[in-house]
C-alpha cells in the first residue's frame, strides 16, 4: 500500500534524528566527532565485507511478475554503502539551524526504489562536539514505531555497554525488538514487520 501511494511529491518514508556524544577514547579534541563518524562508517563497511547484512537491510521492492498492481520483496546481492551510509559536515557555527536545514534537505529527497529502501546519515561539525545520526526508511519496510523499536533495541542508556545487537537482526524477545524475523523475510506482497514489544525506556536527560 505504501509503495503504491509513493510519488515524487509525496514520498512515503519516515525519518528520525538522534544526537550522540563521542566516546572518551582519547581522540583529539576537537575532532572526536569526525573520528566517531568515521568509526561508525568503518563498522558498516566491515560488516558488509563479512557478508553480515541482515535481510531487512537488503530488501528491494519489485513489481509482482503476474500481478503488476502488487509489489514483492527481493534480496539485493550487494549493499552500496556509498549510497546508504553517508557522512556530512555542518557549516559553521554548527548549531540547531544548520542541523535542521540539512536534515530537512535529506528528508525531502525520495528513496531510490532500485535499492534497499533506507539511508543512514552521519552528521559531524556540531558546535558542542556531538554527532547527529539521521535515519530514513520507507514506510513499507517499517512504520515510525517499528523503526524506532529497531533502533531502540540496538541502543543502551549505559555508555559502557558494548556488543549491542545490530538493528534488524533476529529478535530475542528483549524490550524494543520486533516479532518479525529478519532471517526469514516474507516473500509475498509487501507489508511492514509488526512489533509487539514495548520500546525500551529512553536514556536519562543529559
N, C-alpha and C positions, 0 to 999 in steps of 0.2 A: 504494500500500500504506500509506504513512504517513498519508494523508488518511483512509483507511478506518479506521485504528487510532486516529485522533484523537478524544478525548472530553473533555468539560469537566474531568473528574477526572484525565485522562491526556493532557495536551496534548503534541503531537509536534513541539515546536520545540526548537531549540538556541540557546544564547547564549554570548557571550564579552564580557569586560570588559578594557579596557586603560587605562593611565594615561599622560597626555601633559603635558609641561611646555610652557606657552605660549611662543611665540617671542619673542625680545627685539626688540620693535618700538617700544619707548618708551611703551607703555601704562602708565598709572599703577599703582603697587603700593601697597596691594593693589587688586585689581580687574582684573588682567590675565586671570584665569581667566574672568570674565564676558565680557570683550572677546573672548577667544578662542572661547568657546562661541557667542557671538552672530555672530562672523565665519563660523564653520563653518555655522551655520544659514542665514546670508545667502547663502553659496555654493550651498547646496542650492536655495534659493528662486530664485537667478539661473539655475541650470541648468534648473529646471522652467520658468521663464519663457521660456527659449530653446528649450524642447522637447527638451533634451538629457538625456533619461532613458532609460537602456539598457533594452531589453525585459525583461531579467531582473527589474528592479525594478517593472515594470508588470504582471507576470503574476498573474492571479487564477484560482482553480480553480473550475470549473463541472462539474456532472454532465453526462455524455455524453447527448445527446438520445435516442439509440437504445439505449444500454446504460447504464441508471441505476447499475449497480454500478461503473462506471468514471468517472474524473474526467478532464477535459481542461483545457488551459490556454487562457485568453482574455487579450487585452491590454487593460488598463484605459486609458480615454481620458485620465483625469486622475489625478494623484497628490496626495493631500491631505497636505501637509506638516504641518498641524496635528496629524494623527494619526501620521504616520510618523517625523517628526523632532521630538523634544520636549526641552525644557530643564528641568532640575531644580536646585534649590538645597538643599544639605545643611544640616540644623540644626547649630548649634554642639555640640560643638567641631569637627565635620567630620573625624572620624577614621575608622579602619577599621570600627568597629562601625556608625556611621551609614551609611557607604557600602554595606556588605554587607547591611544591613537594607533599604535602598532597592532594591538590585538584586534581592534575594530577592522583594520585593513585585512588582517589574516582571516578573520571570521567571514568577511564579505566575499571571499574567493570560494567558489564551489569546489567540492572534492572531485578528483578525476575518477570517473566511473570505470576506466580501464585498469585501475589499480585497486588494491585493498583500500577500503573507504575510511582512512584515518590519517591524521598528521599529528606530530608532536613538535612543538617549537620551544627551544631553549633560549631564553632572553637574558642577556647579561648587560652590564652597564648601568644598573640601578645605583642611585647615589648612596644608598645605605649598604651596598655590597651584597645584597641578596640576589638570587636568581629566580626569575619568573619562568614558570612552565605553563604553556598554553596547549591544551589538548583538544583536538577536534575529531569527531567521529560521526558517521552517518547514523541517522535515527533508525535505519533498517538494521544496523548491527547492534545498537543498544540505545535505549532511550536515556534521558538525562539521569534518572535514578539509577538505572543499571550501570551506566558509565561511571557514576560517582562511586558505586559499590565496588566496581572493578578496581578503581584507583585506591579506595579506602583499604581494600584487602591487602594492598602492597605497601601501605604506609603504617608507621607506628609513632605514637607520641613520645617514645623513648629514643632519644638521639643516639644512644649507644647500641641499639639493637641492629643486628646485621642479618644477612641471609633471608630477607623478606621474600615471599613468593612473587614472581613476576605477574603482572596483571594478565588475566586471560588464561592462565594455566588451569589444570584440573582443580575444581573446587575441593575444599577439605572440610566443609561444614563450619568453618570459622565465621565469626560475625563479619558481615560485609561481603561475603562471597556469593556467587550466583549458582543456581542449581543446574544450569546448562553446562555440560562437559565440553571443553574446547577440544578434547582428544577425539570426540565423536560428533563432529558438526553435522547438522541436518542437511539433507540433500534435496529436500522438497522445496516448495515455494518459500520465498523469503519471509522470515519472521524474526523479531528480536529475541535474544535469550531472555528468559524470565528469571527474576531474582526474588527469593522469598525470605532471605535472612535480613535481620536488621543491620543498617550501616554501623560501622564502628564509631564509637564516640569521637568527636573532634579533639585534637590536641588542645592543651590549655592555652590561654591567651598569653601572648608574648609579654 
